[in-house]
Amino acid sequence: MCERLKGSVALVTGSHQGIGLGIARVLCREGAVVFVNGRSADRVEAAVTGLCAQGGDARPAVGSVLDYDRLTGLVAEIVGACGRLDILVNNAVAPSVNVPFAQSTPEDWEQDLGVGLRGYLLATRAVINHMLERDRGRIIHISSSAGKVGSPNLAAYSTAKGAIIAFTKALARELASTGVRVNSVAPGATNTPMQDRLSEEFKAHMRSTIPVGRYAEPEEIGEMVAFLASDAADYITGQVFSVDGGRTMQ
């Protein structure tokens, strides 16, 4: 088996379940040491146990992406243990409030604009100096098709994901002369526990808007992340890669 990331060290935020866990699974399979992040120690440990049982080298990195001191501490711990941190995958997301904007509240918006935007900025800030000192690194943001085309009743979520795309492009330009590459992956509808909150009628409607006729699996998002984290993507930066079954094709 070809291990594209053998010897690399990755931190994947929000990787105890869903898309993040799918990404962690693929990165482990490709030979990376993967630090699994989440706020719940029990859920992180369960994810780590599962990944290790499948032959991966996964380790816990418990903490909130909104706690900058904890993030900087995690980076120091990872570098202390492994000597390096090559890959940051910003994936953490809070459950969104699916309501018309006219019925939403500022408190609702904080769930998306906090974890889903500020958390990305904080995690990136926590790792950037280490990557610049080494003149090498991969920062991969998980955005969404909602950040490209918008999603009704998810205005704050769409706003956060669109902002992540802008952050990707701005930071990629800023770092283009260094060895640090910054890209985004924009999934569409994906089979995760978050989908369990949606009605079957809504999920059927969503499938009807996807040309390939099905939801993505989390590991399919992970495959794109693994490519962008590999040496094969060294000439790619500032790009947004849709993995959405053709839903946002232009």
N, C-alpha and C positions, 0 to 999 in steps of 0.2 A: 504494500500500500504506500502511495506517495504521501509523505507528511510535509506539506508545504510550510508549516509553521514550527517545525521541530526546533526546540531550543528557545522559542519565543515565550514571553511572559505577557499575559493579558489580564486586564481588569474589565469585567462586564457588569455595569450597574443594573440593578433590577433583574438579576439573572436567576432568581430562585424559582421562576415559573414562566410560562408563556413564551413569547418570542425570545426573551433574554436567555431562558434555559435552552431553547433550541440553538441559539447562537453559541452558548457555552459548550453544548454537546458537539457541535461541528468543530469548534476550535480545539477541543480536547482530541477529537479524532484526528485532527491535522497535526497533532504533536505539541501543541502549546500547553504551557502550565496556565491554568485558568483560575483566577480568583473570582469566586461567586459572591455577589453582593446583594444585600437586602437588609431591611430593618429588623426582621425577626430571626433570631439566632436559630430557633428550631427549624424554620423553613429553609434557611440557608444550609444548615447541616444536613437536612434531608436531601437537598439537591446535590450537595457535595458527595454524599454517600452513594446516591444513584449514579452519578457520573463516574466515580471511582470504580463502582461495580461493573461498569461498561468498559473499563480499561483506561480511563482518562486520569490525568493528574490534575485534580481539582482541589481547591483549598478555600476555606471560608474567609470572607472579608465583610464582616457585619458592620452596618452603619447606615445612617441616612445621608442621601446626597444633598440634603439641605444643611448639614452640619459640616461647615468648612474645616473646622479643627479636626474633626474625625476623619475627613477625607485626606487631609495632609498627613495625618497619622497613619492612615492605611497605606498611602503611597510610600512613606518611610519604612513601614513594616515590610511591604512587598520588596522594595529595593534592598532592604537589609537581609531578607531571606533568600532572594534570587539574584541580587546584584544588578537588577535592571527591571524596567517596565517598558515593554515595547509597544503595547497595544492598549488603547482605551476605547471601549465601546460604550457610548452613552445611550442607554436604553430605558432607564427607569421612567415609569409613568404612573400617575395616580388615576384611580377610577374617575372617569369623566361624568359630569351631570348632563344627561341627554334631555334638554328642554329647550323650547324656543328662547331666543335671546331676551325677548320682552319679559319672560318669566324668570330669568336667571338673576343671581345675586352676586355681588362682589366676592362673597365667600365661596360661591361656586367656582368663580374664575381662578381663585387662588390654587385650586387643586391642579389645574393644567399649567398655569403660568408659574407656579412654584416648582414642583417636582419636574414638570415637563419642559421647562425653559431655564429657570434659575439653577436647577440641579445640574443641567448640562454645562452651564457656564462655570459653576463652582468646581465640578469634577475636572473639567478641562484645565482650569486655573491651577488645580492641585497637582497636575502631572506635567504641565507644559515646561517648567524650568528644567526638570530632569531630562525630558526629551531633547530640549535645546542644548543642554550640556553635552549630551551624547551625539548631537546632530543626527538624530534618527528617531523616528516614531511614527505610529499610525493612530490617528484619531478618527473614529467612525461614529457618526451620529445616526441614530434611528429616528427618522422623520416619519412621514405618512403621506399617502395619497391625498389625505385631507388637507395637508399643507400646500398642495399644488392646486387643487381644484375646489377646496372647501367642502364642508359637510353640513347639511342642515341640522339645526338643533345642537350643534357642537361648535359654536362660534369660537369659544375660548380655546378649545382643543385645536381647532384648525389654525387659529392665530399662533399658538405656541409652536405648532409643527412648521408653519410657514416661517416663523422667526428662526427656527433651527436651520432651515435652508439658507437664510440670509447669513446667519452666523458661520455656517460652513464655508460659504463663498468668501466672506470677509477674512476669516482666519486663514483660509488657504492662500489667499493673495499675500497676506502678511508674512506667511511662513514659507512661501514658494522657493526662496533662495536657500532655505535650510534643508535638512534631510527629513523634515516632518511633513507628512502628507495628511490632508484633511478631506474627508468625503462623507456623503450621506447616503443612506439606503432608505427608500420610501416604500414601505410595505402597503399593500391594500388589505382587504379583509383576510384575516388569518385565524386558523383554528386555535384559539387560546381560551383559558377559563373566562376571560372577559366577555366572550361571545355568549356565555351562558345567561347573561343578564338580558339578552335581546330576545324578542319574540320570534317564533318560527316564521311568521309572516314577514317580518322585517328581514330576516336572514335570507329567505327565499327571494325577496326583492333585490337584496344586495347581489346574490348570485346571478340574477338576471342581468345585472349591469357589467358583469365580468366576462369578456369574450371567451376565455377558456372554460368558463362554466363551473368553476369551483373556487373554494377558498384556498389560500396558501397553507402549507404546513410550516411551523416555526423553523424547521431545519432548512427549508428552502431560502429563508431570509439569511440563515447562518452561512449558507454556501456563498452568497454574495459578499457577506462580511469577511469570510475567510480569504476570498480572492483579493479584496481590497487591502487586507492586512498582510498579504504576501509580497515577496520581492517582485512578482510579476506586475504589480500595480505601481511600481515606483515612479512612473511617468504620468500618473493620474492624480489630480488634486482639484478640489473645488467643484466636484461633480455630484449630481444627485441621480442615483440609480433606482428607478421604479421596479419593484418586484410585486406586481399587482395583477398579473394575468391579463395585461393589456387594457386595464380599465382607464388609464390616463394616457394612452397612446395618442400621439399628435400626428 
